[in-house]
Amino acid sequence: MFEPITIVLTLLVVALVLFATEKLPVDVVGILLVISLILTGVLTVQEGFAGFGDSIIITIGGLFVLTGGLVRTGLVDLIGRRLYQFAGKNEFLLTLAVMITAAATASIMKNTTTTAMYLPVVLGLAERAKISPSKLLMPLAFGAILGGSCTLIGTSTNLAVSSAIERYGMKPYTMFELTPVGVVAVIVGTIYMLTIGRKILPVRNDVTENSLLSQYNIRDYVSEIIVLPGSNLIGKTLEETNLNQELDLNVLGIIRGKERKIFPGSKERIEMNDLLIVEGKVSDILRIKAEAGIEIKPDFKLNDKVLESTDVELFEVMVMRDSRFVGQTLKTLNFRQRYDLTVLAINRHGETIFEKLSEVPLRFGDVLLVQGKRRLIEPLVSSGELLFLENVSTSLMRTEKRKWAVLAFLVFLTLSILGTLSPISIPLSIAVLFGVLILLATKTIRYSELYSLIDFRLLVLIACMLSFGIAMEKSGADVYLANKIEIYFGNYGPIALLSGFFLLTVFLTQPMSNQAAALVVLPVAVKTAIALGLDPRAFAVTVTYAASASFLTPLEPACVLIYTPGRYRFFDFVKIGALLTILIFLVIISLVPIFWKLQ
């Protein structure tokens, strides 16, 4: 029979490996962790599921809805446009505007949401200013990440740690307790990106080339073929020819005399002498040209206008993190038939995929080059499945409801800080529910879409990790690890210990989610501080800040969003993020002991 402490530490190692490899979704790993703790007797059933009853779950869920109200009413987009007006085409001013706007917005919204909202706006700015998007998108993501550490509600990590420290006899964070040091970090990070960072940011896109087809290098994969007399394709519909399923050839258009049919339907019949614009490998076309009775037209010149018409366009969309498309292929989704849209190419981390598109499993951050009618894809954008990489249609926004979205958020903020200004104290969970009720009552958020705004995967992960914290405390694993750290590092002083926990959290938050990394390190950091007679709150705050310092790799969700549109490479984040991480480390280690006394 294994000791509880051995079981807990073993499960911790297993969880860390699973978080890092991403073989299973993070919420599934959390559930398996809780089940294992219950079945091994480390936790009772009540203790195992105690995290799901924590008020933090309601608070974070409610904040998702409040944020949804700001997004659905187009408020963030409006603020961004107004603030960017002063920058013009000046790259320095644009970088400054992007970072400050992103940081300010992320202080009240999730950094991932902020990055997603401003991504199309920044791409538009880069195009108008003739600046490579790679010069502005990394400042956008880094500004949002830095801004999230400025307030209690800036990230769900801050809220999760705030709830967890109550178990150790500490008061939860106040709304603006993290603001002073967070603002300094934003200022330092902004100065760095305006000076050193701006100089070493790569230039990846040819800003003089606006053609989407050129950016995707798709010309070699689109041909024009002539249907010869006697061809066995004559009289058949596009569906009956089965070119898409058997040879992975997409018919993008038909030219019949002076008539052009761009994005023809599956029931369109082929006639003799038709010119078919097809996407696919030339070798596949050559292999069937004799038996199909077709010939490749040698003087075909491709540009965006060839594949567009009055209502058919080419546009780029990104697969979002919680989209049901993730893990699916275009074939399993029956994408063309179900949505009446054609995917011409997939760009994944700078690599463009053309071949066997229907068999490629989609991932979060994939950018799809799509041909079709905008109105058909807008519902997928509105539901959060995809993100337009251009200015969003105002038809997707409830601009007339903006005042209610602002009122709901102001009510939440007022009630949440009431306890610091008067004897009346309202729990954060109640304050956020008041805001949600205002959104529902005014139909700013419709009841039918309420739960679609909430990231339940994140809520499950946080609940499970809170329960795991109980297991570490109950088994004594946190005390055991704290004693080991005290033995090896205690002689070097409290600043060295703070530095160690900061670096450990930063290391873990690269492969793991920020919330998981913070909640794993927190119990050990707090117990170490208590064992040495130091104030555990300073250690908890350091872990909180460190969990948001995700600049070293593009694995942070905000960085995933800008990775492909910016045509970045993995080493770009290492090169630019390493020095930024060091600067933020120096800010935190210097200022935390001042604002939160160690003894």
N, C-alpha and C positions, 0 to 999 in steps of 0.2 A: 504494500500500500504506500503510495507516494505521499509525501508531506504536501499540504496545501501550497506552501511557498514554492516548492519545486514545480507543481502543476501550473501555477500562475506565471512563473518566469518562462516555463517551456511554451505555454500558450502565447506569451508576449513575443517570443522569438518567432514562432510560427506566424503570428499575425503580422509582424514587421515584414517577414519575407513575402507573405501574400499581398500586403499593401504595396510593396515595392515592385513585385512582378506584374501586378494587375491581371493575374490569371482569373480572378473572381472580382465582381463589383465590390466596392468598399463596404456597402451596406450588408451584402451577403457575408463578408468576412466578419463584420461586427455581430451579426446574428449567430453565426457558427461559434464565435467566441463566447457569447452569452450561454448558448446551449451547452457548450463544453464545460463551462464553469458550474452550471446547474447539475449536469449529469455526474460530474466528479465530486459533487458535494461541497465544493468551495463556497457556493452561494445557494441560498434557498430560492425557491421560485419567486417569492416576493422581492428578494434582494436583486435577483437577476433582471427583473423587469421594472425595477424602481426608476431607472433612468427614463423610461417612457412616461412616467407620471410627473417628471420634473417640469416646473413652470417654464423652463427655458424652451421646451418644445413648442409650447403655445406662442411664446414671444417671437421665436425665429419664424415660425409659420406665419404669424401675423405680419411680420416685417416683409416677408415675401409678397404678401398681398398689398401692403402699403406701397412698396416699391413698384409693384405691377400697376398701381393706380397712376404713379408718376410716368411710367413708361407708356401706358396705353393712351394717355392724354397728350403725349408728345412734348411734355414739359422739358425733359432733358435735352431733346433735340433743339428746342427753342432757345434754351439757355446757352447751349454750345454755339449756335449760330450768332447770337448777340455778342458773346465774348470774343469770338474770332474776328469780328468785323474790323477791329483796330489793327490786326496783324498784317493785313494785305498779303503781299507775296514775299515778305521778309522771313527767311527761314528761322532766324534767331527768335523773332517775335512769335512766329507760329509754334515753335517748340515750347516757348514759355507759356503761351496761351493753352496749348494742349495739356501740358503737365499740371498747371494750376487748376484748370477747369476740371480735369479728371480727378485730381486729388480732392477738390472741394465737393464734387458730386459723390465720390466714393466714401466720403466721411459719413454720408447718410444712406448710401446704397452699397450693395455688394460690389467689390471691385470687378468681378466678372460681368455683372450686369452693366456697370458703367462702361467697361471696355467694349462690350457688345453694342451698346447704344451709340457710342461715339465713333466706332469703327467706320461706318459708312460716311459719316460727316468728315472725318479726317482724310479718308481716301479721296473724297470730293475736293477738299482743300488742297491736297497734294497735286491733284490733276490740274486745278486752276492755277496754282502757283508754279507749275512745271518743276515740282520737287519730287524726287523718288519717295514713294510711300515708306520705304525702309528708314527714312530719316525722321519720320514722325510717329510711326506706329509703336516702336519700342518706348519712346517717351510717354506715349499714351498709356501703355500697360504698366510701366513702372510708376507713373504718377498715380494711377488708380490703386496700385498695391500700397504705395506709401500713404495715400489718403485714407485707406481703410483702417490704418492703425491710430487714427486721430480721435475717434469717439467710440463709445461703447457699442453702438450699432453699426460701426463701419464695416465689420466683418462678423460672420457667425462664430469665428474663433474667439473673438473678444467676449461675446455673450456666453459661449460655452465655458470658458475659463472663469468668467465672473460667477457663473452658477456653481462651478465645481469648488471654488475656494470657500464657499459657505460651509462645506463639510469640515473644514479645518478651523472653524471658528472665526473666519474673517468676513467682513462685510463685503457684499458684491461691489463691483466698480460703480461709481457714479457716471452719469452720462458723459461728462467731460474730464474725468480724472486722467485719462490717457492723452488728452489734447496737448498740453505744453511740450512734452518730449516728442509727440507725434508730429507737431507742427515744425519743430526744429529739424526732424528727420526729412520732412517734405522739402524744407528750404535747402538743406544740404544736398539732397538728391537732385533737386532742380538745378542748383548751381553746377553740380557735377555733369549733368546731362547737357547743360548749355555750353559747357566749356570742353572738358576732355571727352565726354561721351559723344557729343555732337561731331567731334572731329574723327572719332574712330567708328562711328556708325557706318555701315556699308551702304553703297549705292548699287542696288540690284536691278531695278527696272529702268528700261529706256523710256524716260519721261516724254520723249518726243513722239513715241509710238503709242497711239491711243487704241489701235485695233485690238480687240480681244483675241481674234484669231492669230494675230502676230505674237501676242504675249504668250499664247499657249503653243506656238509653233505647230499649228494644226494643219497648215496648208498641205503638207505631205500626206495627210490622211483623208483628204476630201478630193474627190474626182468627179468628172462629168462623163457619163457614159451614154452612148446612143443606142436606142433599141432598134435593131436592124429588121428589115422585112423577113418574116418567117420565124422570128424569135418566139420561143415557147412562153415568153412573159406576156405577150400581147393578149389582151382580154382578161387577164387575171388582176385581181385586186392586190394591193400591197400585202395584205394579210395572207392571201393565198400563195404568194411567191415565197413566203417564209424566209426571206433574205436575212431578216434580223436574227431569227432563232438559229438558223443553220450556219450562216457565215459571218454573223456579227456585223452585217452591213446595214447601216441606217439610211433610209431614203429621206433626205432633208428637203428636197424640192423637186418639182417637175416643171420643165419648160416645154410648152407645146405651142409651136409657132410664136405668136406674140403674147401668148398667155403664160404667166408665171404663177405657179401654185407652190408657195413656200409653206413648209410643214404640212404636207398633204395628209389626209386622214387614212386610216387603214382600209377603208372601203373604196378608195380611189383606184380606178382601173387604168392599167397601162395600155397605151396605144402605140402603133407603129410610128417610128421616127421621134418618139419622145426623148427628150434629154433629161436624164435622171442625175440629180446631184446627190452623191452617196458618200457616206463616211465609212472608211474601213481600209484595211491593208490592200495595197495595189496587187500584191501577190495573190490574194483571195479572188480579186476581180479577174485577174489574168487566168486563174485556174478554171473559172467557169465561163469565160467569155465565149468560147466556141459552142458549148452545149446550150448556153442561155441565149445565144444570138445577140450579143452586145459587143460594143467596141468602145474603148476609152478615147475621149476627145482630147487630142494632144495640146491644144492651145487654150485650155481652160485657165482663167485667172480668177483667183478666189479673194474676196474681201468680205467684210461684215455685211455689206448691203446685199450681197448675193443671197445670204441666208435670212434676210429680214424683209418684212413687208409692212403693210399699214398697221396690222395688229400683232404681228409675230416679231419678237425681238430676241437678241442674244443678251443674256445677263448672267452674273455670277452670284451664286448663293453658297453659304457655308452651312455644313451640318453641325447642329448645336449639340451641347453636351448630353442633354437628356432626351434627345430626339429618338423616336422609335425607329428611325432609319439606321442608327448605330448598330453595327453587327449584321445588318441585312445587306443583300445585294440588289441591284436594280432588277434582276430577274425574279428574286423571291418577293420583291415589293410589287412586281408587275407594273413598274413605274410608268412606262410609256402608255400602256393601255388604261391604267387607273387615273393618271393625272393629265394625260394628253400632252406630255412634255417629253423632250428628247435631251438626254445628257450627251454632250459631244466630247467632253474630256473631264478628267478628275485631276486636280492638282493637290498633291499631298507633300507638304514640307518642301516645296520647291521642285518636286519631281512630277512631271505631267504623265498621266496614264491614258493611253488611247486604246490599247489592245484589250479585247475581251472585257469591256467595261461592265457588261451585264453580270460578270462573275466576280467582281471585286467587292469584298466586304467593306462597307462604308465605316469610317471612323469619325470621331469628334474632331473638328477642325478641317476636314476635307472641304475643298472648294470645288463646286461643280459648275462647269460651263454649260448653260442650259439654253435650248432653243424652244420658244413657245410663246403663248399669250400670257402677259403679266397677270391678268385677272385670275388665271388658273393657279398661279403659284402663290398669290397673296394670302389665301387661307392657310397655307403651310407656314408662311412667315408669321402670320398673326397668332397661330397656335404655338409658336416657339420651336417648331421642327427645324426650320431653316432661317438663315439670316441673309437679307439682301446686302451685298457689298456695294451699295450705292444709296443715294438718298431715298428714304422710305416714302412710299406713297402716302399722302395725307389721308387717303380713304381708310387707312389702317388705324388712324388715330381719332380719339374722341376729344377733339380740341375744345369743344363746348363744355366739357366737364373738368377743365383744368382747375378752376377755382375750388371745386370740391376735393380734388386730389391734394391740392395745397392745404386746404382747411383740415383734412383728415390727418395729414402729417404734422401740421402745427398743433393740433389737439393732442396728438400722441407725444410730441416733444414737450409741450407745456405740462401735461400730466406726469410725464416721466421725471421732470426736474423739480416738480412741486415740493418734494420732500426736502430738497436742499434749501428752499426759499421760505418754507413755512412748516409748522408742526404737522401738517397733513401729508401723509405719505401714501401714494398709490402704487401698488406693484406694477412692474413693467409689463407683465402679461395682461393686466387689466387695462392699462393705458393703450396698449397696441390694439386690444379688442374694441375699444371705443372708436379708434380710427377706422378699423375694418367695418364696423357697423355704419359709419358715415358713408363709406364708399358703396356699401350695399344699398343703403336707403336711397341714395341719390342716383343709383344705377351707373355710377362711374365704373364699377366692376359688377358685372352681371353674375348672379348666383351660379349660373351654368358653367362659368369659367373660373369660379373661385378656387377650386382645389387644383386646377391645372397650373396655377401660378406658384404653387408650393413645391419645393424640391424635397419630396418625401425621403429620397435616398439620403440626403444630408441629415435630416431629422433622425432617421433610424441609426445612422452612424454615430451621431452625437449621443443619443440615448444609450446605445450599446457601450460606448467608451466611458460614459458616466458610470455605468454598472461595473465596467472593468476596473474603474478607479476604486469602487467599493471593495472589489475582490483583492486589489493590491493592499488596501488598508487592512482588511479583515485578516488576510493571510500573513501580514507582516512583510510582504515583499518590498513595499516602499521603504520600510525601515532598514531592511537588509541592504538594499542598494544604496540608501543614504549613508549607512555605516561604511560601506566600501569606498564611497566617494570621499567621505570624511577622512578615512585612513590615508588615502593616496593624495588628496588635494587640500585637506584641511590646513596643512602647515603653510600653504602659500597665501593664505588670507582670503577674506570675503570677495574681493574684486576678482581674484583668480577663479573662485567658485562661480561667480556670476558669469564670467567669461566662458567657463566650461559649459555651463548649462545653455548659454546663448548659442554657442557653436554646435552643441549636440542637437539642439532643436532645429537649427538651420540645416544641419546635415540630414536629419530625419524628414524634414518638410520638403526636400527635393523629390524623393520617390513617393512619399506619403501625402495624404491630404493635410492641410494646415491644422485642421481640427484634431485629427488623430494624433499628429505629432505633438501638439500642445498638451493634449490630455494624457498622453503616455509619459511625458517628461515631468508634468506638473507635480504628481504625488512625490516623486523622488526629490525634486527641487525643494518642495515645501518641507519635507521630513529632514532633509539635509540642513536647511536653515534652522529648524527647531532644535536639532541635535547640537548645533554649534552656538545656540543662544542668539541667533540673528533674526531679524524681522522677516518672516516668510513672505510678506506681501511684496517686498522688493524682488524676490526671486520669482514669484508668480507673474509680476509685471514684465520682468525680463523675458520669461518664456513666452508671454503673450506677444510682445514685440517681435521676438525672434521667429515666431511661427509665421509672421507675415513677410519675412525677409526672403522671399522666393524669387531671386533674380538670377541665380546661377545656371538654371536650365529652363528650357521651354515647357516643362512639365506642369507648371502652375497654370490653371485654367485660363486666366487672363492672358498669359503668354501664348498658350495654344491658339487663342483666337487671332492673334496678330502674326503668328509664325508663317503661315502660308501666304496671306495677302502681302506681307512685307518681303516675301521671298528670302527669309532669313535662313541661316544654317545654324546647326546646334552650337558650334563654337562661337558664334556671334554673342550668344547669351553668356557663355563662359568668359569671354574676353571683356565684355562691357559690364556684366553683372558682378564679376569678382571684385573689382575695385569699389563698386557701389556697395556691395555687401560689407566690405571692410570699413567704409565710411560710416554706414549705418551702425555697425558694431561699435565703433568708437563713440558715436553719439549716444547710444543706449548705455554703454558701460560708464560713460562720463556723467550722464545726467540722471540716471535712475537712482544712484545713491544720494543725489542732492534732493530730489523730490520725494523719495521714499527712503527714510533713514534706515541704514542696515542694522543699527543697534538701538 
